[in-house]
Amino acid sequence: NAGVTQTPKFQVLKTGQSMTLQCAQDMNHEYMSWYRQDPGMGLRLIHYSVGAGITDQGEVPNGYNVSRSTTEDFPLRLLLAAPSQTSVYFCASSPTPEAEKLFFGSGTQLSVL
Amino acid sequence: QLLEQSPQFLSIQEGENLTVYCNSSSVFSSLQWYRQEPGEGPVLLIALYKAGELTSNGRLTAQFGITRKDSFLNISASIPSDVGIYFCAGRGGSNYKLTFGKGTLLTVNP
């Protein structure tokens, strides 16, 4: 039972490079979301999706793009990486948008030099 | 919608009880407590839905405030495996966004 799978686990980028953080869930969850975790800042919502083809912004969306072409996948794209995007990124899903329990992946640690 | 957690850091001896607090100026329709172990994503501990609700999960007890603006999480008889970061998270109004507090880092000394 895989649950929520994030790849890669670690990534180092240079300023200006682009990359995609992958997130996949095998639980047929409608709701998927991306958070970033920074020291002393807790978890901050970047983008979320309530179903395939539907996405919306969270509290810190600038510099990130998302799409949801299938129920299973919710990739997060950094188009022009900046040092301020150095963080640990978590993908989370839940059965429905209203469901209280979020299932988290194990995170991607990203460093932008 | 901001959630303020206190304390930010907590270091206790094994066997002691502890309480973590979560407060906001906003009203939440539900409030949850998560624990994050090093290198992992957060895991749900307790979810609260009704004002004044008191819920237990083993050695953990949490209550949702009457005004739906605050909560506490109590852990009794702490053990070393309780270490981690504890987050409160609230869902407000009609949106689908879950707002997290900044977390409380707990260490338990044997």
Interface residues (C-beta under 8 A of the other chain):
Chain A: V4 Y31 S33 Y35 G40 M41 G42 L43 R44 L45 Y48 V50 D56 G58 E59 F90 A92 P97 E98 E100 K101 L102 F104 G105 S106 G107
Chain B: Q5 Q8 S30 Q32 Y34 G39 E40 G41 P42 V43 L44 A47 Y49 F87 A89 R91 Y96 K97 L98 T99 F100 G101 K102 G103
